[in-house]
Amino acid sequence: MRIWCFDCFTDDDEEGRLKQSAMDNNNNNNNDDVDLDLNERELGVNEDERWPLCEEMMLATTEEEEEEDGAELEQLWSSEIRSHPHLLLQGESSNAAAAAAVGEDCTMEEADHDSYHKRAKVYSGLACSEARSASGVSSDAGSSVERTVSFGVASSSRTDVDMFCQNFILNYSRKDGKKDEGDDNGSSESEDFELHIDLTDDLLHMVFSFLNHIDLCRSAMVCRQWRVASSHEDFWKALNFENIRISIEQFEDMCLRYPNATEVNVYGTPSVNALAMKAATTLRNLEVLTVGKGHISENFFQALGECNMLRSVTVNEAILGNGAQEIHLSHDRLRELKITKCRVMRLSIRCPQLRSLSLKRSNMSQAMLNCPLLQLLDIASCHKLLDAAIRSAAISCPQLESLDVSNCSCVSDETLREIAQACAGLHILNASYCPNISLESVHLPMLTVLKLHSCEGITSASMTWIANSPALEVLELDNCNLLTSVVLHLSHLQSISLVHCRKFTELNLQSVMLSSITVSNCPALRRITITSNSLRRLALQKQENLTTLVLQCQSLQEVDLSDCESLSNAVCDIFSDDGGCPMLKSLILDNCESLTEVRFRNSSLGSLSLVGCRAVTSLELKCPRIEQICLDGCDHLENAFFQPVALRSLNLGICPKLSVLNIEAPYMVSLELKGCGVLSEASIICPLLTSLDASFCGQLRDDCLSATTASCPLIESLVLMSCPSIGSDGLSSLNGLPNLTVLDLSYTFLMNLEPVFKSCIRLKVLKLQACKYLTDTSLEPLYKEGALPALEELDLSYGTLCQTAIDDLLACCTHLTHLSLNGCVNMHDLDWGSTNVQPFDYFGVYSSGEITQEPAEAGNRLLQNLNCVGCPNIKKVLIPPAARFYHLSTLNLSLSVNLKEVDLACSNLVLLNLSNCCSLEVLKLGCPRLASLFLQSCNMDEAGVEAAISRCCSLETLDLRFCSKISSVSMARFRAVCPSLKRVFSSPNLAD
């Protein structure tokens, strides 16, 4: 039996020595099998370095087979271990332990012959040779074992471990052609004891036909049946030795083993010429041959003539002959020939059946072709080919359909004219980077693809001759700097490219099949006219001088005209229903700074972007399907009409000059007009609107608000902050909003809130910041009459309410959860423990005069968040347990500069902010759940802080920055008093 491993091609001497060593070892361990589960730790192998081979081999053998196969497997294993020095054990003690461990594993129990419960086994010779190789092969590690990769896989892209298990090719045929069927001692009978998967050969063959070479090598390790099936020649038709260091003898043996191979690749091998010759003379069924990266003699090309089945030859990066002689190639059946990047003086090719020929980037000066059926000729970048040589080569191929002469600077119009006459069926022509051609008098009626990149001779006059190609489908004119206009009426044109044409001014295309237009970086382009029934997307970004656009595109859906600064208002007519784009869905006109009035009447438009159109003053949209519009940067917009639109949300707060607004949007739910300070006329018809923000709309009057509430009955959130023109009449219309829960009337001139109390019975949030004209009795309905029973959040910041009104509000409105009293100058103290407060106040009772409100249920206050930031007259805050602030979690008293005493007993308080309370002297805290305490810029001493936090067993954050009376050495004391502290913030300039 013969074993080839493309990872480790071994020379003959090494192979013989290893085989003899393996046979000696096999005689000593003839009848031993070893389980697959080898003890890698005893062998000195890490868990991460376990060989994938031991995980994949599902193999058991008979005793007779071990005598026959053990030696060669041992040879393979030993050479592999030498190639993996990380598997070698260090020290004699480690070697002895490894040998003992494997020797113990090599004596195993008798095999279980139950076909349904068989254990996976490996050859004993394989395991024992592993131990012996690990202990004694290190001296031979420098032998001539070459590390290679098979099947074109680069050695740097695989680990050594992966290479070993992936690249087995097992051949069980002897040199006399007879199969290994056992010997006279009965090894064939022992097949009955071999573990194998019982599949028919036909079924196995069909399954293996879907595997690649690496998987076939892995499958060969399962059992004898799979080894034989995986080595079938049907699976080894293609032999790929690209960039593999294989010797001539090894390649010859492979050719003998697989004489019916049809594909061979020896590109980049050390002896590429000899291997190519061997393949051409040995493999009579060879159809595809790839060679290169070396010296290829003239004899190789002569030998190709004897390979009758050859269909394709590729020669790449090679020196042909001696580089200065003529190479002759003659073959009667060759259909494809590639000679690329090769050094040769002259080429003579006679192949009557040749269909495709590529000589790309080869430096021959002459190419004589006798290929009457040639259809594709690629001579791109053949710089030494003269014009006459190119002409002679091309016209000798009357059936030519594709010609690539790009980067052949000698090509002239005369050559193209003769080629056009001789090759009437030419479909594809690539003449890019040919400066001498203008296509004058060149008639190519069958041409479908024309590429003319960077052709300096192409001008507008050339379009006349291009128009004589009625079948043209693809036209590329990039970097044609002398081209000024393109006017083409070609019914089959599908794609055109015009990039970096500096003098190009006009494009006029008429083609019902046109589907792709690429126009970019043409700074002089002024006019575009396009007629097409297939164009779906048109992008013309940064055409700064484009002034006229005419489109008749029935299928056009997306248009991008970003940064076309010269486009006028007339462009709107193109994209309206009466224009030429009835299926338009998306239109981008960003930074079109010449647009002043935008009017669209389009029944299909769904998205419009006018970002950066600063000159637009009027916008009128009658687009019932438009769902998205972007007006960022349209800061000069004065009039906006959306009638009707399908918008769901709209932000016009970025249009500060908007004065007239009409919206009819049946699906809109959110409208933001924040900052439209001059908006005086607004008609808003949005039956599904739930949120309206009209902050700082100073000109918005009561009649507008009344009309809006009537047409938008589902509003839940209404923001009228800084709308001084809103009065009692406008607020009375709020009774038409039964779902209103949020109302913001901050910075207004309201004096009477009676309309709010009567109309908004479901109100939950009421904001009255800086309402300077509210009197002390304005809020009496809240705490005397039980108005707004659902109210949870009340903001009275920067108001003028007196201390009594605030006390009554705090005492009676126990249902409030959030209360803000920031900047209230009339508030002096928050004292719920003084004797002058009525006892009933603690239970939510107001007893003054004739009106008495019943105590709240359970008597507990629901207040969770109390903000008293910047109240300059507060001096004392006292909240005893009797005040029943059981839900209070956040208290903010920062910037209360005259606050001196704070005494809190709040069981659920989590955050207390006393920052910048520079007069604070007394701090008493009975807050077991307090987690954050902020005392920035406070003048408390260390003893006061220590006493305050001693009862806060949950405190985690303490901020003492800029506290001048607290030294850095006190931090340890604070942590000792309050072990729960995790973060203590202090300034480096604390007093020492």
URJOMO-V963860 format. One line per field, one symbol per residue. ss: DSSP state (H for helix, E for strand, C for the rest). Layout:
# URJOMO-V963860
ss->???
This chain:
# URJOMO-V963860
ss->CEEEECCEEECHHHHHHHHHHHHHHHHHCCCCCEECCCCHHHHCCCHHHCCHHHHHCCECCCHHHHHHHHHHHHHHHHHHHHCCHHHCCCCHHHHHHHHHHHHHHCCCCCCCCCCCCCCCEECHHHHHHHHHHHHHCHHHCCCCEEECCCCCCCHHHCCHHHHHHHCEEEECECCCCCECCCCCCCCCHHHHHCCCCCCCHHHHHHHHCCCCHHHHHHHCCCCHHHHHHHCCHHHCCEEECCCCCCCHHHHHHHHHHCCCCCEEECCCCCCHHHHHHHHHHHCCCCCEEEEEEEEECHHHHHHHCCCCCCCEEEEEEEEECCCCCEEEEECCCCCEEEEECCECCEEEEECCCCCEEECCCCCCCEEEEECCCCCEEECCCCCCCCHHHHHHHHHCCCCCCEEECCCCCCCCHHHHHHHHHHCCCCCEEECCCCCCCCCCCCCCCCCCEEECCCCCCCCCCHHHHHCCCCCCCEEECCCCCCCCEEEEECCCCCEEEEECCCCCCEEEEECCCCCEEEEECCCCCCEEEEEECCCCEEECCCCCCCCEEEEEECCCCEEECCCCCCCCCCHHHHCCCCCCCCCCCEEECCCCCCCCEEEEECCCCCEEECCCCCCCCEEEEEECCCCEEECCCCCCCCEEEEEEECCCEEECCCCCCCCEEEEEECCCCEEECCCCCCCCEEEEECCCCCEEECCCCCCCCHHHHHHHHHHCCCCCEEECCCCCCCCHHHHHHHHHCCCCCEEECCCCCCCCCHHHHHHCCCCCEEECCCCCCCCCCCCHHHHHCCCCCCCCEEECCCCCCCHHHHHHHHHHCCCCCEEECCCCCCCCEEECCCCCCCHHHHHCCEEECCEEECCCHHHCCCCCEEECCCCCCCCEEEECHHHCCCCCCEEECCCCCCCCEEEECCCCCCEEECCCCCCCCEEEECCCCCCEEECCCCCCCHHHHHHHHCCCCCCCEEECCCCCCCCCCHHHHHHHHCCCCCEEECCCCCCC
